[in-house]
Amino acid sequence: MELTPDLLKVIANGGISIIIFIIWFVTYKTQTKQYTETVERLFKQIEQDLKYKELLIGILTRLETKIDSRKHYDN
């Protein structure tokens, strides 16, 4: 098989396409992994935030109860 200029162009264009595809694929995989890690980190932060808010609700409820009981006691 003889390497004609037309055949060399096809090989070169195909090679460039493969290189571009490989770059895209690696970029896609990296971004997908980063996105997944970010989403997991955000879910952990949301869970921690919910636990903290539940704790605050408990504290505020106890304070409200104490304030209400003192109001009734003072009357």
MMTF fields as JSON, N, C-alpha, C and O atoms, coordinates in Angstrom:
{
  "mmtfVersion": "1.0.0",
  "mmtfProducer": "UNKNOWN",
  "numBonds": 299,
  "numAtoms": 300,
  "numGroups": 75,
  "numChains": 1,
  "numModels": 1,
  "chainsPerModel": [1],
  "groupsPerChain": [75],
  "chainIdList": ["A"],
  "bondAtomList": [4, 2, 8, 6, 12, 10, 16, 14, 20, 18, 24, 22, 28, 26, 32, 30, 36, 34, 40, 38, 44, 42, 48, 46, 52, 50, 56, 54, 60, 58, 64, 62, 68, 66, 72, 70, 76, 74, 80, 78, 84, 82, 88, 86, 92, 90, 96, 94, 100, 98, 104, 102, 108, 106, 112, 110, 116, 114, 120, 118, 124, 122, 128, 126, 132, 130, 136, 134, 140, 138, 144, 142, 148, 146, 152, 150, 156, 154, 160, 158, 164, 162, 168, 166, 172, 170, 176, 174, 180, 178, 184, 182, 188, 186, 192, 190, 196, 194, 200, 198, 204, 202, 208, 206, 212, 210, 216, 214, 220, 218, 224, 222, 228, 226, 232, 230, 236, 234, 240, 238, 244, 242, 248, 246, 252, 250, 256, 254, 260, 258, 264, 262, 268, 266, 272, 270, 276, 274, 280, 278, 284, 282, 288, 286, 292, 290, 296, 294],
  "bondOrderList": [1, 1, 1, 1, 1, 1, 1, 1, 1, 1, 1, 1, 1, 1, 1, 1, 1, 1, 1, 1, 1, 1, 1, 1, 1, 1, 1, 1, 1, 1, 1, 1, 1, 1, 1, 1, 1, 1, 1, 1, 1, 1, 1, 1, 1, 1, 1, 1, 1, 1, 1, 1, 1, 1, 1, 1, 1, 1, 1, 1, 1, 1, 1, 1, 1, 1, 1, 1, 1, 1, 1, 1, 1, 1],
  "groupList": [{"groupName": "MET", "atomNameList": ["N", "CA", "C", "O"], "elementList": ["N", "C", "C", "O"], "formalChargeList": [0, 0, 0, 0], "bondAtomList": [1, 0, 2, 1, 3, 2], "bondOrderList": [1, 1, 2], "singleLetterCode": "M", "chemCompType": "L-PEPTIDE LINKING"}, {"groupName": "GLU", "atomNameList": ["N", "CA", "C", "O"], "elementList": ["N", "C", "C", "O"], "formalChargeList": [0, 0, 0, 0], "bondAtomList": [1, 0, 2, 1, 3, 2], "bondOrderList": [1, 1, 2], "singleLetterCode": "E", "chemCompType": "L-PEPTIDE LINKING"}, {"groupName": "LEU", "atomNameList": ["N", "CA", "C", "O"], "elementList": ["N", "C", "C", "O"], "formalChargeList": [0, 0, 0, 0], "bondAtomList": [1, 0, 2, 1, 3, 2], "bondOrderList": [1, 1, 2], "singleLetterCode": "L", "chemCompType": "L-PEPTIDE LINKING"}, {"groupName": "THR", "atomNameList": ["N", "CA", "C", "O"], "elementList": ["N", "C", "C", "O"], "formalChargeList": [0, 0, 0, 0], "bondAtomList": [1, 0, 2, 1, 3, 2], "bondOrderList": [1, 1, 2], "singleLetterCode": "T", "chemCompType": "L-PEPTIDE LINKING"}, {"groupName": "PRO", "atomNameList": ["N", "CA", "C", "O"], "elementList": ["N", "C", "C", "O"], "formalChargeList": [0, 0, 0, 0], "bondAtomList": [1, 0, 2, 1, 3, 2], "bondOrderList": [1, 1, 2], "singleLetterCode": "P", "chemCompType": "L-PEPTIDE LINKING"}, {"groupName": "ASP", "atomNameList": ["N", "CA", "C", "O"], "elementList": ["N", "C", "C", "O"], "formalChargeList": [0, 0, 0, 0], "bondAtomList": [1, 0, 2, 1, 3, 2], "bondOrderList": [1, 1, 2], "singleLetterCode": "D", "chemCompType": "L-PEPTIDE LINKING"}, {"groupName": "LYS", "atomNameList": ["N", "CA", "C", "O"], "elementList": ["N", "C", "C", "O"], "formalChargeList": [0, 0, 0, 0], "bondAtomList": [1, 0, 2, 1, 3, 2], "bondOrderList": [1, 1, 2], "singleLetterCode": "K", "chemCompType": "L-PEPTIDE LINKING"}, {"groupName": "VAL", "atomNameList": ["N", "CA", "C", "O"], "elementList": ["N", "C", "C", "O"], "formalChargeList": [0, 0, 0, 0], "bondAtomList": [1, 0, 2, 1, 3, 2], "bondOrderList": [1, 1, 2], "singleLetterCode": "V", "chemCompType": "L-PEPTIDE LINKING"}, {"groupName": "ILE", "atomNameList": ["N", "CA", "C", "O"], "elementList": ["N", "C", "C", "O"], "formalChargeList": [0, 0, 0, 0], "bondAtomList": [1, 0, 2, 1, 3, 2], "bondOrderList": [1, 1, 2], "singleLetterCode": "I", "chemCompType": "L-PEPTIDE LINKING"}, {"groupName": "ALA", "atomNameList": ["N", "CA", "C", "O"], "elementList": ["N", "C", "C", "O"], "formalChargeList": [0, 0, 0, 0], "bondAtomList": [1, 0, 2, 1, 3, 2], "bondOrderList": [1, 1, 2], "singleLetterCode": "A", "chemCompType": "L-PEPTIDE LINKING"}, {"groupName": "ASN", "atomNameList": ["N", "CA", "C", "O"], "elementList": ["N", "C", "C", "O"], "formalChargeList": [0, 0, 0, 0], "bondAtomList": [1, 0, 2, 1, 3, 2], "bondOrderList": [1, 1, 2], "singleLetterCode": "N", "chemCompType": "L-PEPTIDE LINKING"}, {"groupName": "GLY", "atomNameList": ["N", "CA", "C", "O"], "elementList": ["N", "C", "C", "O"], "formalChargeList": [0, 0, 0, 0], "bondAtomList": [1, 0, 2, 1, 3, 2], "bondOrderList": [1, 1, 2], "singleLetterCode": "G", "chemCompType": "PEPTIDE LINKING"}, {"groupName": "SER", "atomNameList": ["N", "CA", "C", "O"], "elementList": ["N", "C", "C", "O"], "formalChargeList": [0, 0, 0, 0], "bondAtomList": [1, 0, 2, 1, 3, 2], "bondOrderList": [1, 1, 2], "singleLetterCode": "S", "chemCompType": "L-PEPTIDE LINKING"}, {"groupName": "PHE", "atomNameList": ["N", "CA", "C", "O"], "elementList": ["N", "C", "C", "O"], "formalChargeList": [0, 0, 0, 0], "bondAtomList": [1, 0, 2, 1, 3, 2], "bondOrderList": [1, 1, 2], "singleLetterCode": "F", "chemCompType": "L-PEPTIDE LINKING"}, {"groupName": "TRP", "atomNameList": ["N", "CA", "C", "O"], "elementList": ["N", "C", "C", "O"], "formalChargeList": [0, 0, 0, 0], "bondAtomList": [1, 0, 2, 1, 3, 2], "bondOrderList": [1, 1, 2], "singleLetterCode": "W", "chemCompType": "L-PEPTIDE LINKING"}, {"groupName": "TYR", "atomNameList": ["N", "CA", "C", "O"], "elementList": ["N", "C", "C", "O"], "formalChargeList": [0, 0, 0, 0], "bondAtomList": [1, 0, 2, 1, 3, 2], "bondOrderList": [1, 1, 2], "singleLetterCode": "Y", "chemCompType": "L-PEPTIDE LINKING"}, {"groupName": "GLN", "atomNameList": ["N", "CA", "C", "O"], "elementList": ["N", "C", "C", "O"], "formalChargeList": [0, 0, 0, 0], "bondAtomList": [1, 0, 2, 1, 3, 2], "bondOrderList": [1, 1, 2], "singleLetterCode": "Q", "chemCompType": "L-PEPTIDE LINKING"}, {"groupName": "ARG", "atomNameList": ["N", "CA", "C", "O"], "elementList": ["N", "C", "C", "O"], "formalChargeList": [0, 0, 0, 0], "bondAtomList": [1, 0, 2, 1, 3, 2], "bondOrderList": [1, 1, 2], "singleLetterCode": "R", "chemCompType": "L-PEPTIDE LINKING"}, {"groupName": "HIS", "atomNameList": ["N", "CA", "C", "O"], "elementList": ["N", "C", "C", "O"], "formalChargeList": [0, 0, 0, 0], "bondAtomList": [1, 0, 2, 1, 3, 2], "bondOrderList": [1, 1, 2], "singleLetterCode": "H", "chemCompType": "L-PEPTIDE LINKING"}],
  "groupTypeList": [0, 1, 2, 3, 4, 5, 2, 2, 6, 7, 8, 9, 10, 11, 11, 8, 12, 8, 8, 8, 13, 8, 8, 14, 13, 7, 3, 15, 6, 3, 16, 3, 6, 16, 15, 3, 1, 3, 7, 1, 17, 2, 13, 6, 16, 8, 1, 16, 5, 2, 6, 15, 6, 1, 2, 2, 8, 11, 8, 2, 3, 17, 2, 1, 3, 6, 8, 5, 12, 17, 6, 18, 15, 5, 10],
  "groupIdList": [1, 2, 3, 4, 5, 6, 7, 8, 9, 10, 11, 12, 13, 14, 15, 16, 17, 18, 19, 20, 21, 22, 23, 24, 25, 26, 27, 28, 29, 30, 31, 32, 33, 34, 35, 36, 37, 38, 39, 40, 41, 42, 43, 44, 45, 46, 47, 48, 49, 50, 51, 52, 53, 54, 55, 56, 57, 58, 59, 60, 61, 62, 63, 64, 65, 66, 67, 68, 69, 70, 71, 72, 73, 74, 75],
  "secStructList": [7, 7, 7, 7, 2, 2, 2, 2, 2, 2, 2, 2, 2, 2, 2, 2, 2, 2, 2, 2, 2, 2, 2, 2, 2, 2, 2, 2, 2, 2, 2, 2, 2, 2, 2, 2, 2, 2, 2, 2, 2, 2, 2, 2, 2, 2, 2, 2, 2, 2, 2, 2, 2, 2, 2, 2, 2, 2, 2, 2, 2, 2, 2, 2, 2, 2, 2, 2, 2, 2, 2, 2, 2, 2, 7],
  "xCoordList": [0.847, 0.0, 0.888, 1.832, 0.582, 1.393, 0.752, -0.465, 1.579, 1.092, 1.014, 2.004, -0.138, -0.351, -0.646, -1.009, -0.492, -0.787, -2.222, -2.477, -3.148, -4.534, -4.679, -5.382, -4.019, -4.071, -3.402, -3.888, -2.308, -1.637, -2.543, -2.549, -3.299, -4.227, -5.317, -5.671, -5.836, -6.885, -6.332, -6.991, -5.127, -4.506, -4.26, -4.523, -3.756, -3.486, -4.78, -4.834, -5.807, -7.096, -7.701, -8.265, -7.591, -8.087, -7.31, -7.886, -6.013, -5.165, -5.534, -5.598, -5.776, -6.174, -7.531, -7.749, -8.43, -9.757, -9.648, -10.334, -8.801, -8.609, -8.013, -8.443, -7.041, -6.425, -7.459, -7.521, -8.263, -9.315, -10.317, -10.748, -10.691, -11.626, -11.037, -11.728, -9.773, -9.119, -9.088, -9.372, -8.748, -8.732, -10.135, -10.3, -11.138, -12.525, -12.919, -13.512, -12.597, -12.984, -12.341, -13.016, -11.06, -10.363, -10.961, -11.174, -11.227, -11.835, -13.213, -13.548, -14.003, -15.349, -15.292, -16.028, -14.42, -14.283, -13.844, -14.368, -12.886, -12.392, -13.495, -13.678, -14.228, -15.302, -16.428, -17.013, -16.733, -17.772, -17.369, -18.192, -16.123, -15.625, -15.68, -16.115, -15.249, -15.285, -16.714, -16.989, -17.628, -19.039, -19.607, -20.308, -19.307, -19.782, -19.252, -20.0, -17.968, -17.379, -18.023, -18.267, -18.294, -18.927, -20.335, -20.724, -21.09, -22.459, -22.438, -23.243, -21.54, -21.437, -21.077, -21.63, -20.153, -19.749, -20.919, -21.107, -21.7, -22.856, -23.916, -24.522, -24.146, -25.112, -24.66, -25.483, -23.354, -22.846, -23.054, -23.435, -22.807, -23.017, -24.487, -24.814, -25.375, -26.811, -27.222, -28.005, -26.712, -27.022, -26.537, -27.259, -25.321, -24.792, -25.629, -25.884, -26.053, -26.885, -28.219, -28.697, -28.823, -30.086, -29.924, -30.771, -28.829, -28.579, -28.413, -28.939, -27.689, -27.471, -28.789, -29.047, -29.62, -30.914, -31.829, -32.562, -31.795, -32.593, -32.142, -32.97, -30.845, -30.298, -30.772, -31.197, -30.698, -31.152, -32.646, -33.075, -33.432, -34.879, -35.139, -35.997, -34.395, -34.548, -34.21, -34.939, -33.119, -32.702, -33.738, -34.129, -34.18, -35.17, -36.493, -37.156, -36.88, -38.116, -38.011, -38.951, -36.868, -36.668, -36.682, -37.271, -36.04, -36.053, -37.467, -37.86, -38.219, -39.597, -40.425, -41.233, -40.209, -40.938, -40.581, -41.459, -39.303, -38.866, -39.45, -39.909, -39.432, -39.974, -41.472, -41.97, -42.184, -43.627, -43.926, -44.857, -43.136, -43.386, -43.086, -43.767, -42.121, -41.821, -42.916, -43.252, -43.473, -44.571, -45.766, -46.406, -46.074, -47.206, -46.908, -47.811, -45.656, -45.265, -45.326, -45.739, -44.905, -44.911, -46.323, -46.555, -47.255, -48.645, -49.263, -50.433],
  "yCoordList": [-1.173, 0.0, 1.231, 1.338, 2.122, 3.32, 4.479, 4.661, 5.251, 6.404, 7.612, 8.31, 7.843, 9.001, 10.215, 10.067, 11.409, 12.609, 12.621, 13.095, 12.1, 12.049, 11.101, 11.415, 9.951, 8.992, 9.557, 9.346, 10.263, 10.896, 11.938, 12.066, 12.675, 13.667, 12.988, 13.451, 11.887, 11.154, 10.628, 10.739, 10.057, 9.536, 10.675, 10.537, 11.793, 12.936, 13.478, 13.767, 13.616, 14.109, 13.122, 13.534, 11.853, 10.837, 10.859, 10.691, 11.064, 11.126, 12.315, 12.21, 13.443, 14.643, 14.416, 14.825, 13.774, 13.486, 12.581, 12.794, 11.59, 10.674, 11.426, 11.232, 12.271, 13.057, 13.972, 14.072, 14.633, 15.515, 14.705, 15.142, 13.529, 12.67, 12.254, 12.283, 11.87, 11.451, 12.613, 12.427, 13.799, 14.98, 15.236, 15.493, 15.165, 15.381, 14.327, 14.657, 13.069, 11.982, 12.139, 11.98, 12.446, 12.639, 13.835, 13.773, 14.911, 16.097, 15.759, 16.156, 15.034, 14.636, 13.799, 14.059, 12.796, 11.926, 12.724, 12.52, 13.632, 14.436, 15.334, 15.427, 15.993, 16.88, 16.101, 16.577, 14.93, 14.101, 13.7, 13.734, 13.325, 12.942, 14.144, 14.01, 15.307, 16.507, 16.875, 17.268, 16.751, 17.053, 16.12, 16.564, 14.832, 13.849, 14.157, 14.101, 14.481, 14.824, 16.079, 16.153, 17.056, 18.29, 18.021, 18.54, 17.221, 16.895, 16.132, 16.419, 15.181, 14.425, 15.349, 15.225, 16.269, 17.222, 18.127, 18.43, 18.559, 19.408, 18.649, 19.218, 17.383, 16.593, 16.44, 16.514, 16.227, 16.127, 17.438, 17.434, 18.559, 19.856, 20.083, 20.636, 19.662, 19.809, 18.957, 19.412, 17.735, 16.872, 17.495, 17.48, 18.044, 18.7, 19.915, 20.169, 20.659, 21.837, 21.444, 22.121, 20.358, 19.888, 19.473, 19.785, 18.765, 18.359, 19.587, 19.627, 20.572, 21.801, 22.534, 23.026, 22.611, 23.283, 22.543, 23.174, 21.214, 20.442, 20.729, 20.85, 20.835, 21.169, 22.553, 22.739, 23.523, 24.874, 24.912, 25.634, 24.156, 24.104, 23.574, 24.09, 22.544, 22.0, 23.035, 23.179, 23.745, 24.773, 25.889, 26.318, 26.355, 27.433, 26.998, 27.798, 25.755, 25.247, 25.238, 25.629, 24.79, 24.793, 26.213, 26.466, 27.145, 28.541, 29.11, 29.811, 28.809, 29.293, 28.741, 29.451, 27.461, 26.838, 27.508, 27.763, 27.79, 28.445, 29.849, 30.265, 30.575, 31.937, 31.909, 32.713, 30.989, 30.873, 30.497, 31.031, 29.576, 29.16, 30.297, 30.408, 31.127, 32.272, 33.326, 33.977, 33.495, 34.454, 34.025, 34.853, 32.734, 32.218, 32.264, 32.482, 32.062, 32.071, 33.501, 33.72, 34.476, 35.866, 36.4, 37.304, 35.872, 36.362, 35.804, 36.073],
  "zCoordList": [0.0, 0.0, 0.0, 0.784, -0.859, -1.024, -0.258, -0.293, 0.427, 1.184, 0.27, 0.054, -0.246, -1.111, -0.236, 0.931, -0.791, 0.002, 0.534, 1.642, -0.26, 0.214, 1.406, 2.366, 1.346, 2.438, 3.683, 4.795, 3.513, 4.656, 5.32, 6.545, 4.52, 5.072, 5.904, 6.989, 5.375, 6.097, 7.422, 8.456, 7.397, 8.621, 9.612, 10.807, 9.107, 9.976, 10.575, 11.771, 9.769, 10.283, 11.281, 12.294, 11.009, 11.935, 13.231, 14.306, 13.143, 14.339, 15.2, 16.425, 14.56, 15.296, 15.953, 17.093, 15.244, 15.811, 17.03, 18.03, 16.948, 18.081, 19.266, 20.403, 19.011, 20.085, 20.732, 21.958, 19.922, 20.456, 21.267, 22.334, 20.771, 21.505, 22.849, 23.867, 22.852, 24.104, 25.09, 26.273, 24.618, 25.493, 26.045, 27.237, 25.178, 25.631, 26.659, 27.686, 26.394, 27.282, 28.657, 29.673, 28.702, 29.974, 30.72, 31.931, 29.997, 30.609, 31.166, 32.282, 30.401, 30.831, 32.102, 33.054, 32.12, 33.285, 34.508, 35.603, 34.328, 35.44, 35.979, 37.193, 35.097, 35.536, 36.204, 37.177, 35.704, 36.308, 37.72, 38.635, 37.9, 39.223, 40.164, 41.308, 39.702, 40.539, 40.897, 42.031, 39.94, 40.187, 41.247, 42.156, 41.136, 42.096, 43.487, 44.462, 43.586, 44.884, 45.466, 46.67, 44.62, 45.078, 45.594, 46.64, 44.873, 45.28, 46.614, 47.499, 46.759, 48.012, 49.175, 50.267, 48.935, 49.979, 50.361, 51.539, 49.38, 49.66, 50.46, 51.367, 50.141, 50.902, 52.355, 53.268, 52.577, 53.949, 54.693, 55.863, 54.024, 54.659, 54.982, 56.032, 54.088, 54.335, 55.534, 56.368, 55.634, 56.77, 58.071, 59.068, 58.075, 59.272, 59.633, 60.81, 58.635, 58.864, 59.488, 60.398, 59.013, 59.573, 61.035, 61.872, 61.34, 62.729, 63.621, 64.733, 63.137, 63.9, 64.122, 65.221, 63.093, 63.228, 64.199, 64.96, 64.18, 65.128, 66.561, 67.463, 66.764, 68.078, 68.516, 69.656, 67.603, 67.92, 68.22, 69.12, 67.489, 67.74, 69.149, 69.866, 69.539, 70.887, 71.955, 72.937, 71.766, 72.722, 72.779, 73.865, 71.63, 71.606, 72.23, 72.889, 72.031, 72.626, 74.144, 74.836, 74.666, 76.129, 76.672, 77.723, 75.967, 76.41, 76.412, 77.345, 75.378, 75.295, 76.452, 77.051, 76.755, 77.867, 79.192, 80.016, 79.4, 80.633, 80.729, 81.793, 79.621, 79.621, 79.911, 80.699, 79.275, 79.506, 80.949, 81.552, 81.509, 82.891, 83.861, 84.88, 83.596, 84.466, 84.363, 85.352, 83.164, 83.003, 83.826, 84.474, 83.805, 84.568, 86.059, 86.867, 86.426, 87.841, 88.39, 89.528, 87.56, 87.995, 88.144, 88.946, 87.405, 87.476, 88.68, 88.955]
}
